[in-house]
Amino acid sequence: MDNSLLSLLIWLPIFAGVLVIWLGNERANTARWLSVAASVLVFVMSLSLYTEFDTTTHLMQFEEKASWISQFSIYYHLGVDGISMPLIILTTFSTILVIVAGWEVIQTRPAHYMAAFLMMEGLIIGVFSALDGILFYAFWEASLIPMLLIIGVWGGDNRVYAAIKFFLYTFLGSVFMLISLIYMYNKGGSFSILDMHNLSLTTTEQAWIFWAFFMAFAVKVPMFPVHTWLPDAHVQAPTGGSVILAAIMLKMGGYGFFRFSLPITPDASLEFSEVVIILSLIAIVYIGFVALVQRDMKKLIAYSSISHMGFVTLGVFALFLAYKPGAAEGALLGLEGAMVQMISHGFISAAMFLVVGVLYDRLHSREISTYGGVINSMPKFTGFAVLFAMANAGLPGTSGFVGEFMVILGAVQANIWYAVLAATTLIVGAAYTLWMVKRVFWGAITNPAVETLSDINTREFSILAILAIAVIAMGLYPQPVIDVMHASIEHLLNQALTSKL
């Protein structure tokens, strides 16, 4: 097992990004090819995390540890388990797609654009593999900077407002996380996340730390009512920015609940689980209805993202109510469903934003009313778009169904009414998705410009085809993903159910 693999996955794309900036926009084509080569290399390397992974243990694997700031016992400590490893592969997979998707579209400062995504890839892999609290925080905050630049430089007309709103929301939430990490260091003498899992905390301490983490992670997911930055960020971001934001950055919040909230504050998580469940259900139902009235395709998909991510937090916190002594299946189903939903949402949201990007590149409009009858001029593209729309609505046989169904089954064990409310998304989700498909792709052509549209080229076809395979493969056979995470999720469930009092 290569002990420096995680470091390579983090630093290789960051150094490649520096090299791409050095090449500059004058040598844009070389910069593009180098960016694609680097992202493909990192993806191929990340696959060995999967092939060499031991699925029988919950222990951290591929560990690396070196002293970093010795006077505060801060280490450069990396490692992955079944929860973080699938998210790292999702990150390396998505980065290739956004770099290839921006190949022709980005004409202003293309080298800087590619470099921003490469650096963000490295930083986000750092978030998913850091086992030291301060190292985690450093990667967590640093990953905001490339996204701030991507929205602020290559975004729409209102990009600066959206970029600053995104940064302030996510940065302010994280400050609370830093305070709680420092508090736990003062109490336990270690910044190691695994040591924090075993740190004994009183009810009051757990409550404060729980809400501090909640502020950081809820903003990132984003949960109702701290979700308002997301539609602005998505609408203003370039297509690649929207893809990474939806496919990867929102998952950092879900990952935080798995890695920090449940194991460090199990009693507070139990005590406040109903509050989080109610907020999750509001996101699933209410935000679904908000999506129903959107006229801008990107805004509609952004709101649908919030609704779908509500399933992640529902699955995580319903475990306390779903668990019955001697029968942990319901709680396990909810937790595993939440993880499957994160990966599935990564594929589907990426695909949906790329679909909107293809239309926007041709007509420079995201308004649903601009389109109509697109199938007449873009039949191949429409085939992909309808498949992804069905997956977004949770059609059985696609990955969109698997995670949501598992969470609903887990929620049934907790409270039948939670499950009924969550299941309404299968109706509302189908309503807003099909409404958009009907208006954009079917019907008579009302805008003469639609008749002149050219169907997708080889580059666009390849990207959408790869995502289509991922969505269908995971929908038909999710077992390889579930097997990888099972031991880690089982261990996490035991941690969450073991009181520290």
C-alpha positions as CSV (number, residue, x, y, z in Angstrom):
1,M,0.0,0.0,0.0
2,D,1.6,3.3,-1.1
3,N,1.9,5.5,2.0
4,S,2.2,8.7,0.1
5,L,-0.8,8.2,-2.2
6,L,-3.1,10.7,-0.4
7,S,-0.3,13.4,-0.4
8,L,0.1,12.9,-4.2
9,L,-3.6,13.2,-4.7
10,I,-3.7,16.5,-2.8
11,W,-0.5,18.1,-4.0
12,L,-0.2,16.9,-7.6
13,P,-3.3,18.9,-8.8
14,I,-2.2,21.9,-6.8
15,F,1.3,22.0,-8.3
16,A,-0.2,21.3,-11.8
17,G,-2.5,24.3,-11.2
18,V,0.6,26.5,-10.4
19,L,2.3,25.2,-13.6
20,V,-0.8,26.0,-15.6
21,I,-0.8,29.6,-14.3
22,W,2.9,29.8,-15.1
23,L,2.1,28.7,-18.7
24,G,-0.3,31.6,-18.9
25,N,-3.2,32.5,-21.2
26,E,-0.8,33.1,-24.1
27,R,-0.2,29.3,-24.2
28,A,-3.8,28.5,-23.5
29,N,-3.9,25.3,-25.6
30,T,-0.9,23.8,-23.8
31,A,-2.5,24.9,-20.5
32,R,-5.7,23.1,-21.4
33,W,-4.0,19.8,-22.4
34,L,-1.9,19.9,-19.2
35,S,-5.0,20.5,-17.1
36,V,-6.8,17.5,-18.7
37,A,-3.7,15.3,-18.4
38,A,-3.2,16.2,-14.7
39,S,-6.9,15.6,-13.8
40,V,-7.0,12.3,-15.6
41,L,-3.8,11.2,-13.9
42,V,-5.1,12.1,-10.5
43,F,-8.4,10.2,-11.2
44,V,-6.5,7.1,-12.3
45,M,-4.3,7.3,-9.1
46,S,-7.4,7.8,-6.9
47,L,-8.9,4.5,-8.3
48,S,-6.2,2.6,-6.4
49,L,-7.8,3.8,-3.2
50,Y,-10.8,1.7,-4.3
51,T,-8.9,-1.3,-5.6
52,E,-6.5,-1.6,-2.6
53,F,-9.2,-0.8,0.0
54,D,-9.9,-3.3,2.8
55,T,-13.7,-3.4,3.1
56,T,-13.6,-5.6,6.2
57,T,-12.3,-2.9,8.6
58,H,-13.5,0.5,9.8
59,L,-9.9,1.6,10.6
60,M,-8.3,4.4,8.6
61,Q,-6.3,3.3,5.6
62,F,-3.5,4.8,3.5
63,E,-2.4,6.7,6.6
64,E,0.3,9.4,6.6
65,K,1.5,11.3,9.6
66,A,4.3,13.9,10.1
67,S,4.8,16.6,12.6
68,W,3.6,20.0,11.3
69,I,3.4,22.6,14.2
70,S,5.0,20.7,17.0
71,Q,4.4,23.1,19.9
72,F,0.6,22.7,19.5
73,S,0.8,19.0,18.6
74,I,-0.6,19.7,15.1
75,Y,0.2,17.0,12.6
76,Y,0.1,16.6,8.9
77,H,-2.1,13.5,9.3
78,L,-4.0,11.9,6.5
79,G,-6.1,8.8,6.1
80,V,-9.4,7.5,4.5
81,D,-12.1,5.1,5.5
82,G,-15.3,3.9,3.7
83,I,-17.0,7.3,4.2
84,S,-14.3,9.6,2.8
85,M,-12.9,7.4,0.0
86,P,-15.9,7.4,-2.3
87,L,-16.1,11.2,-2.0
88,I,-12.5,11.5,-3.0
89,I,-13.1,9.4,-6.2
90,L,-16.2,11.5,-6.9
91,T,-14.0,14.6,-6.6
92,T,-11.4,13.4,-9.0
93,F,-14.1,12.1,-11.5
94,S,-16.0,15.5,-11.5
95,T,-12.8,17.6,-12.0
96,I,-12.1,15.9,-15.3
97,L,-15.6,16.6,-16.5
98,V,-15.5,20.4,-15.6
99,I,-12.1,20.9,-17.2
100,V,-13.2,19.2,-20.5
101,A,-16.6,21.0,-20.3
102,G,-14.8,24.4,-20.2
103,W,-12.5,23.6,-23.1
104,E,-14.0,25.8,-25.8
105,V,-16.5,27.8,-23.7
106,I,-14.0,29.6,-21.5
107,Q,-12.2,32.1,-23.7
108,T,-11.2,34.7,-21.1
109,R,-8.2,33.6,-19.0
110,P,-8.7,29.9,-19.8
111,A,-5.4,28.9,-18.0
112,H,-6.4,30.6,-14.8
113,Y,-9.9,29.0,-15.0
114,M,-8.4,25.5,-15.4
115,A,-5.8,26.1,-12.6
116,A,-8.5,27.2,-10.2
117,F,-10.3,23.8,-10.6
118,L,-7.1,21.8,-10.3
119,M,-6.2,23.6,-7.0
120,M,-9.7,23.2,-5.7
121,E,-9.5,19.5,-6.5
122,G,-6.4,19.1,-4.3
123,L,-7.8,21.2,-1.5
124,I,-11.1,19.3,-1.4
125,I,-9.3,15.9,-1.4
126,G,-7.4,17.4,1.6
127,V,-10.8,18.0,3.4
128,F,-11.9,14.4,2.9
129,S,-8.6,12.9,4.0
130,A,-7.4,15.2,6.9
131,L,-7.3,13.5,10.3
132,D,-6.0,16.5,12.2
133,G,-8.6,19.2,13.1
134,I,-6.4,22.2,12.2
135,L,-5.3,20.5,8.9
136,F,-9.0,19.8,8.1
137,Y,-9.9,23.5,8.9
138,A,-7.0,24.8,6.7
139,F,-8.1,22.7,3.7
140,W,-11.8,23.5,4.4
141,E,-11.2,27.3,4.3
142,A,-8.7,27.2,1.5
143,S,-11.1,25.4,-0.8
144,L,-13.4,28.5,-0.6
145,I,-10.8,30.7,-2.4
146,P,-10.7,29.0,-5.8
147,M,-14.6,28.9,-5.8
148,L,-14.8,32.6,-4.9
149,L,-12.5,33.4,-7.9
150,I,-14.4,31.0,-10.2
151,I,-17.8,32.8,-9.4
152,G,-16.3,36.3,-9.1
153,V,-14.2,36.2,-12.4
154,W,-16.1,33.9,-14.8
155,G,-19.6,34.3,-13.4
156,G,-22.7,36.2,-14.7
157,D,-23.6,39.9,-14.4
158,N,-24.2,39.8,-10.7
159,R,-21.2,37.6,-10.0
160,V,-19.4,39.8,-7.4
161,Y,-22.5,39.9,-5.1
162,A,-23.0,36.1,-5.4
163,A,-19.3,35.4,-4.8
164,I,-19.1,37.6,-1.7
165,K,-22.4,36.2,-0.3
166,F,-21.1,32.6,-0.9
167,F,-17.8,33.4,0.9
168,L,-19.3,35.2,3.9
169,Y,-22.0,32.6,4.6
170,T,-19.6,29.6,4.4
171,F,-16.7,31.4,6.1
172,L,-18.7,32.7,9.0
173,G,-20.2,29.3,9.7
174,S,-16.7,27.8,9.8
175,V,-15.4,30.2,12.5
176,F,-17.6,28.4,15.0
177,M,-16.0,25.1,14.0
178,L,-12.5,26.5,14.6
179,I,-13.6,27.7,18.1
180,S,-14.9,24.2,19.0
181,L,-11.7,22.5,17.7
182,I,-9.6,24.8,19.9
183,Y,-11.8,24.1,22.9
184,M,-11.4,20.3,22.4
185,Y,-7.7,20.7,22.1
186,N,-7.5,22.6,25.4
187,K,-9.6,19.8,27.0
188,G,-7.9,16.8,25.5
189,G,-4.5,18.1,24.4
190,S,-4.8,16.8,20.8
191,F,-6.1,18.1,17.5
192,S,-6.4,14.5,16.2
193,I,-10.0,14.0,14.9
194,L,-9.8,10.3,16.0
195,D,-8.8,11.4,19.6
196,M,-11.7,13.9,19.6
197,H,-14.0,10.9,18.9
198,N,-13.0,9.4,22.2
199,L,-12.9,12.7,24.2
200,S,-15.3,12.6,27.1
201,L,-17.6,15.7,27.1
202,T,-20.4,16.8,29.4
203,T,-24.0,17.4,28.2
204,T,-23.4,21.2,28.1
205,E,-20.1,20.9,26.3
206,Q,-21.6,18.6,23.7
207,A,-24.5,20.9,23.1
208,W,-22.2,23.9,22.4
209,I,-19.9,21.9,20.2
210,F,-22.8,20.3,18.3
211,W,-24.3,23.7,17.4
212,A,-20.9,25.1,16.5
213,F,-20.3,22.3,14.1
214,F,-23.9,22.5,12.9
215,M,-23.3,26.2,11.9
216,A,-20.3,25.2,9.8
217,F,-21.9,22.1,8.1
218,A,-25.5,23.3,7.8
219,V,-24.4,26.3,5.7
220,K,-22.4,24.0,3.4
221,V,-25.1,21.4,2.8
222,P,-27.0,23.9,2.7
223,M,-29.9,23.3,5.1
224,F,-33.0,25.4,5.5
225,P,-32.9,28.3,6.6
226,V,-29.2,29.0,5.7
227,H,-29.6,28.0,2.1
228,T,-30.2,31.4,0.5
229,W,-26.6,31.8,-0.8
230,L,-26.8,28.7,-3.0
231,P,-29.3,29.8,-5.7
232,D,-27.4,33.1,-6.2
233,A,-24.0,31.3,-6.4
234,H,-25.4,28.7,-8.9
235,V,-27.1,31.3,-11.1
236,Q,-24.0,33.5,-11.3
237,A,-21.3,30.7,-11.5
238,P,-20.1,29.4,-14.8
239,T,-21.2,25.9,-15.7
240,G,-18.1,24.2,-14.3
241,G,-18.4,26.2,-11.0
242,S,-22.0,25.0,-10.6
243,V,-21.0,21.4,-11.3
244,I,-18.3,21.4,-8.6
245,L,-20.4,23.4,-6.1
246,A,-23.3,20.9,-6.4
247,A,-21.4,17.7,-7.0
248,I,-18.6,18.2,-4.4
249,M,-18.7,21.3,-2.2
250,L,-22.2,20.6,-0.7
251,K,-20.9,17.1,0.2
252,M,-18.3,18.6,2.5
253,G,-21.2,19.6,4.8
254,G,-22.7,16.1,4.8
255,Y,-19.2,14.6,5.4
256,G,-18.8,17.0,8.4
257,F,-21.9,15.5,10.1
258,F,-20.5,12.0,9.5
259,R,-17.0,12.7,10.6
260,F,-17.6,15.2,13.5
261,S,-21.1,15.7,14.8
262,L,-22.2,12.0,15.3
263,P,-19.0,10.6,16.8
264,I,-17.8,13.7,18.8
265,T,-21.2,14.8,20.2
266,P,-23.4,11.6,20.2
267,D,-25.6,12.7,23.2
268,A,-26.2,16.2,21.7
269,S,-26.9,14.7,18.3
270,L,-29.6,12.5,19.9
271,E,-31.0,15.4,21.9
272,F,-31.3,17.7,18.9
273,S,-32.0,15.1,16.2
274,E,-35.7,16.0,15.9
275,V,-34.8,19.7,15.3
276,V,-32.5,18.6,12.4
277,I,-35.0,16.2,11.1
278,I,-37.7,18.9,11.0
279,L,-35.3,21.3,9.2
280,S,-34.5,18.5,6.7
281,L,-38.1,17.8,6.0
282,I,-38.8,21.5,5.5
283,A,-35.9,21.5,2.9
284,I,-37.3,18.4,1.2
285,V,-40.9,19.6,1.0
286,Y,-40.9,23.4,1.0
287,I,-37.8,23.9,-1.1
288,G,-39.3,21.4,-3.6
289,F,-42.3,23.7,-4.0
290,V,-40.0,26.7,-4.3
291,A,-38.3,24.9,-7.2
292,L,-41.7,24.4,-8.8
293,V,-42.1,28.1,-9.5
294,Q,-38.7,28.9,-10.9
295,R,-38.4,30.3,-14.4
296,D,-34.6,30.1,-14.6
297,M,-33.3,26.5,-15.2
298,K,-30.3,26.9,-13.1
299,K,-32.3,28.3,-10.2
300,L,-34.7,25.3,-10.5
301,I,-31.8,22.8,-10.3
302,A,-30.2,24.8,-7.4
303,Y,-33.4,24.5,-5.4
304,S,-33.8,20.9,-6.3
305,S,-30.3,20.3,-5.0
306,I,-31.2,21.8,-1.6
307,S,-34.3,19.5,-1.5
308,H,-32.2,16.4,-2.4
309,M,-29.5,17.2,0.1
310,G,-32.3,17.3,2.8
311,F,-32.3,13.5,2.4
312,V,-28.7,13.3,3.5
313,T,-29.3,15.1,6.9
314,L,-32.6,13.2,7.3
315,G,-30.9,9.9,6.9
316,V,-28.1,10.9,9.3
317,F,-30.2,12.1,12.2
318,A,-33.2,9.7,11.8
319,L,-30.9,7.0,13.0
320,F,-31.6,7.9,16.6
321,L,-35.3,7.3,16.2
322,A,-34.9,4.4,13.7
323,Y,-32.6,2.4,16.0
324,K,-34.3,-0.4,18.0
325,P,-32.2,-2.5,20.4
326,G,-31.2,-5.7,18.6
327,A,-32.4,-4.3,15.3
328,A,-30.1,-1.7,13.8
329,E,-31.2,-2.3,10.2
330,G,-33.4,0.8,10.0
331,A,-30.7,3.1,11.4
332,L,-28.0,1.6,9.1
333,L,-30.3,1.9,6.1
334,G,-30.7,5.6,6.7
335,L,-27.0,6.3,7.2
336,E,-26.0,4.3,4.2
337,G,-28.8,5.8,2.2
338,A,-27.5,9.3,3.1
339,M,-24.0,8.4,1.8
340,V,-25.4,6.8,-1.4
341,Q,-27.6,9.9,-1.9
342,M,-24.5,12.1,-1.6
343,I,-22.6,10.2,-4.4
344,S,-25.7,9.9,-6.6
345,H,-26.5,13.6,-6.2
346,G,-22.9,14.3,-7.3
347,F,-23.5,12.6,-10.6
348,I,-27.1,13.8,-11.2
349,S,-26.6,17.5,-10.2
350,A,-23.4,17.6,-12.3
351,A,-25.3,16.2,-15.3
352,M,-28.2,18.6,-14.9
353,F,-25.9,21.7,-14.7
354,L,-23.9,20.5,-17.7
355,V,-27.2,20.1,-19.6
356,V,-28.2,23.7,-18.8
357,G,-24.6,24.7,-19.8
358,V,-24.9,23.2,-23.2
359,L,-28.1,25.2,-23.9
360,Y,-26.6,28.4,-22.4
361,D,-23.5,28.1,-24.6
362,R,-25.8,28.1,-27.7
363,L,-28.5,30.7,-26.9
364,H,-27.0,32.5,-23.8
365,S,-30.3,32.2,-21.9
366,R,-31.3,30.1,-18.9
367,E,-34.9,31.2,-19.0
368,I,-37.3,28.2,-19.6
369,S,-39.5,30.4,-21.7
370,T,-36.7,31.0,-24.3
371,Y,-36.8,27.4,-25.3
372,G,-39.4,24.9,-26.5
373,G,-39.2,22.1,-29.1
374,V,-35.4,21.6,-28.5
375,I,-35.8,17.9,-29.4
376,N,-36.5,18.9,-33.0
377,S,-33.0,20.3,-33.5
378,M,-31.1,18.4,-30.7
379,P,-32.4,14.9,-30.5
380,K,-29.2,13.2,-29.1
381,F,-28.9,15.9,-26.5
382,T,-32.6,15.6,-25.5
383,G,-32.1,11.9,-24.9
384,F,-29.5,12.6,-22.3
385,A,-31.3,15.5,-20.8
386,V,-34.5,13.5,-20.3
387,L,-32.5,10.6,-18.7
388,F,-30.9,13.0,-16.2
389,A,-34.2,14.6,-15.5
390,M,-35.8,11.3,-14.7
391,A,-32.9,10.4,-12.4
392,N,-33.4,13.8,-10.7
393,A,-37.0,12.9,-10.2
394,G,-36.0,9.6,-8.6
395,L,-36.9,7.1,-11.3
396,P,-36.2,3.5,-10.3
397,G,-33.3,2.1,-12.2
398,T,-31.3,5.4,-11.8
399,S,-29.0,6.3,-9.0
400,G,-31.5,9.0,-7.9
401,F,-33.9,6.4,-6.7
402,V,-31.5,4.3,-4.6
403,G,-30.3,6.8,-2.0
404,E,-33.8,8.4,-1.5
405,F,-35.5,5.0,-1.2
406,M,-33.0,3.8,1.4
407,V,-33.4,7.0,3.5
408,I,-37.2,6.7,3.2
409,L,-37.0,3.0,4.4
410,G,-34.9,4.1,7.3
411,A,-37.3,7.0,8.1
412,V,-40.2,4.5,8.2
413,Q,-38.5,2.8,11.2
414,A,-38.1,6.2,12.9
415,N,-41.6,7.7,12.3
416,I,-44.0,6.8,9.5
417,W,-45.0,10.5,9.1
418,Y,-41.4,11.5,8.5
419,A,-41.2,8.9,5.7
420,V,-44.5,10.1,4.2
421,L,-43.4,13.7,4.1
422,A,-40.0,12.8,2.7
423,A,-41.7,10.6,0.0
424,T,-43.6,13.7,-1.2
425,T,-40.4,14.7,-3.0
426,L,-41.0,11.8,-5.4
427,I,-44.2,13.7,-6.5
428,V,-43.0,17.3,-6.2
429,G,-39.6,16.4,-7.7
430,A,-41.3,14.7,-10.7
431,A,-43.5,17.8,-11.0
432,Y,-40.8,20.5,-11.3
433,T,-38.5,18.3,-13.3
434,L,-41.1,17.1,-15.9
435,W,-42.5,20.7,-16.1
436,M,-39.1,21.9,-17.1
437,V,-38.5,19.1,-19.6
438,K,-41.9,19.6,-21.1
439,R,-41.4,23.4,-21.6
440,V,-37.8,23.2,-22.8
441,F,-37.6,20.0,-24.9
442,W,-41.2,19.2,-26.1
443,G,-43.9,21.2,-27.7
444,A,-43.9,23.5,-30.6
445,I,-40.9,25.7,-31.4
446,T,-41.9,29.2,-30.3
447,N,-38.4,30.8,-30.6
448,P,-37.0,30.8,-34.2
449,A,-33.4,30.6,-32.7
450,V,-34.1,27.1,-31.4
451,E,-34.5,25.8,-35.0
452,T,-30.9,26.8,-35.7
453,L,-29.4,24.9,-32.7
454,S,-26.7,22.3,-33.5
455,D,-26.8,19.0,-31.7
456,I,-24.1,18.1,-29.2
457,N,-20.5,17.6,-30.5
458,T,-18.2,14.7,-29.6
459,R,-16.8,16.4,-26.6
460,E,-20.2,17.2,-25.1
461,F,-21.5,13.7,-26.0
462,S,-18.6,12.0,-24.3
463,I,-19.1,14.0,-21.0
464,L,-22.9,13.3,-20.9
465,A,-22.4,9.6,-21.9
466,I,-19.9,9.0,-19.0
467,L,-22.4,10.6,-16.6
468,A,-25.3,8.6,-18.0
469,I,-23.3,5.4,-17.5
470,A,-22.5,6.4,-13.9
471,V,-26.2,7.2,-13.1
472,I,-27.6,4.0,-14.6
473,A,-24.8,1.7,-13.2
474,M,-25.3,3.0,-9.7
475,G,-29.0,2.8,-10.1
476,L,-29.0,-0.8,-11.2
477,Y,-26.1,-2.1,-9.0
478,P,-25.2,0.2,-6.0
479,Q,-23.6,-2.7,-4.1
480,P,-19.9,-1.9,-4.8
481,V,-20.4,1.5,-3.2
482,I,-22.4,0.2,-0.3
483,D,-19.8,-2.6,0.4
484,V,-17.0,-0.1,0.6
485,M,-18.7,2.1,3.2
486,H,-20.5,-0.7,5.2
487,A,-17.9,-1.3,7.9
488,S,-17.2,2.4,8.4
489,I,-20.9,3.2,8.7
490,E,-21.5,0.3,11.1
491,H,-18.7,1.7,13.3
492,L,-20.1,5.2,13.1
493,L,-23.5,3.9,14.1
494,N,-22.0,2.4,17.2
495,Q,-20.2,5.6,18.0
496,A,-23.4,7.6,17.6
497,L,-25.3,5.3,19.8
498,T,-22.7,5.1,22.6
499,S,-23.3,7.8,25.2
500,K,-20.3,9.8,26.5
501,L,-22.1,10.7,29.7
